[in-house]
Amino acid sequence: MNKLFPLFFLIISFAVFDVKQSQFIARQGQVSFFSYTSVENIEAKNNQVLSLLDIDKKEIAISMLMRAFVFKKDLMYEHFNESYIESDMYPKANFIGKIIDFDASNKETQTRIVRGKLTIHGITKEIDIKTAIKNTDGNYSISGDFDISIKDFQIKVPPILSSNIAKTISIKFTFQYQPYEE
């Protein structure tokens, strides 16, 4: 019996280790957006973005509070949350996707497409995002950028302000993942 216990413990340890080793978390991912207009550029950053990465399933999930975006001007923050994104009704943005042709064992930076569903302002759209994925000693980082159309997410801009808001918004993101521990 005493000889079986260490063997049983070792088997259970490997089973648990394998599961945890494939799951990673980024608790303070960074997402920023930029809107260019002739009147005034609009920029904001959110450093409180949560992301989960499962390298075995090649899946990624991202969730962020819209009110966590930081703007240079308080009035921009107020307009963004109250008039455009309507953060009281739609407090979060989410993305769930699959990494296409991802090789977790590759130590080189991989450029891959992440295909998934982005939900902003209560509207979900399928998108493809070109990303750079890097494996550094078993810790992963993912970064990239993409554009969205405000029309696709039914973000309404009053005609009088249409020259102040770009019709296409550029979004950048960076996530530094750590092994997920329960």
N, C-alpha and C positions, 0 to 999 in steps of 0.2 A: 504494500500500500504506500509506504513512504517513497518508493522508487517511482510510482506512477504519478504522484502529486507534482513533482517538478516537471515531468513531461507534459502533464495536463496544463499546468500553468504556462509553460512555454508555448504550447499550441494556441491557447486563448490569447496570450500576449501578441503573437504574430497576427492573429485574426483582427484584433482591435487595432494594432499598429497599421496594418494595411488599409483599413477603412479611414483612419485619421490622416494617413499620409496623402491620400488623394484629395482631401478637402482643405481649402484655404480660405482665409477671410482677410478682407481689407476694411478696417473699421473707420479709417479716415482717408478715404479716397478723395480725389479732387476732380471736380467738374467745373468748367468755366464756359461762359458764352460771350460772344462778341457780335454786336449789331452795328454795321457801318451805315451812316446816313450823312448827307451833306450838312445837316444841322448840328448833330452831336452824336458821337460814338457812345454806345452803351455797352458796358462791360460789367460782369459780375462773376464772383467765385464762390464755390461751395466746397468747404474742406471737411464736411461731415457726412460723406457719402459712404454707405455700407454696401459691400459687394462680397458675394460668395463665389468661389471657383471650385469646380469639381473636375480635376484633370482626367480622371478615368472616364467619366461620362461626357467630357468635353462640353460642359455646361457652365454658364455664368448667369448670375442674377445680381441686379443692382437696384437699390432703393435710396431715394433721397427726399428730404423735406424741402419743399420749394421756398419756405421762409428762411432757410439757412443760407441763401445766397446773400453775399455782401457786395454792395454797390459803393461807388465813390460818393454818391449824393443820396441823402435820405429820401428826397422826393422820387428818385428813380425806384428805390426799394418800395415805396408806398404805391406808386403806379403799377409796378410789376405785379405785386401781390394782390392789390385790390381791383384794378381795372383789367389787366390782361390775363394773368394766370388764374386769378380768383382762388387764391390759396385757401380760403375758408371752405370752399366747396371741393377743391381738388388739392389737398395738402401735399401729396406725394407725386413723384414721377418714378416710374419703374421700367426696368428692361430685363427680359428673360431671353436668353439665346443659346445657340450652339456654336462652337468653334469648328469651322470646317477644316478638315485635313490637318488637325493639330497632332503633333508628335511630342508627348510629354518628356521623352528621354533626350530630345535634341537640346544641346547646351548653347546653340547659336540663337541669335534673335530670329524669330520667325515672323514673317508678315502673313497674316491670315485674315480671312473674312469671318466675322461673327454675324450670324443670321438670327434675327429674333424679332420680338415684339416690344416696341417702345410705347409706353403710355404716358401722355402728358395732357393735362387739362381734360381728363376723363376720356380721351380719344386714344385708341390703340392702332398703331400702324406697324406693318412689317417693314423692316429695314435691314440692309447689309452695311456693316461697318468694317472698314479696313483697319486692322490693329497690328501693333508690334507687341509680340509676346517674348519675354526673356526669362530664362531659367538660370538663376544664379545660386548655386549650391542648394538646390531644392526649394528655393523661395522664388516666386514668380512675380513679375510685374507686367502689366498690360497698359498700353497707352494708344491713343489714336485721336482722330477728329472726324467730324462729319457735319453736314448741314441739314437743317430742317426748314420746311416752309411753315410759316405761322398759319397759313390758310389750311394746311393739312390737319392741324390740331384745333381748328375752329377758334383761334385766338383773334378776337375782333378788335380792330383799331378804328376809332372814329375817323371819318374822312378828313376832318380838319387837322388831325395829327398824323395822317398817313405818311407825310414826308419826314416825320421824326422817328419812325420805326421801320427798320428794314423788313422786307418781305421774306428774306432768308436769314436765318441765324446760324452762325458758326459755333459749334460745340467742340470742346477739347476735354479729354479725360486722362487721368493717370491713377492707377491703383497699384499699391505695393502690398502683396499678399504675404501672410504668415500662416504657418500650419494651424488649422482649426483645432482648438482644444475645448472640449465641453466643460 
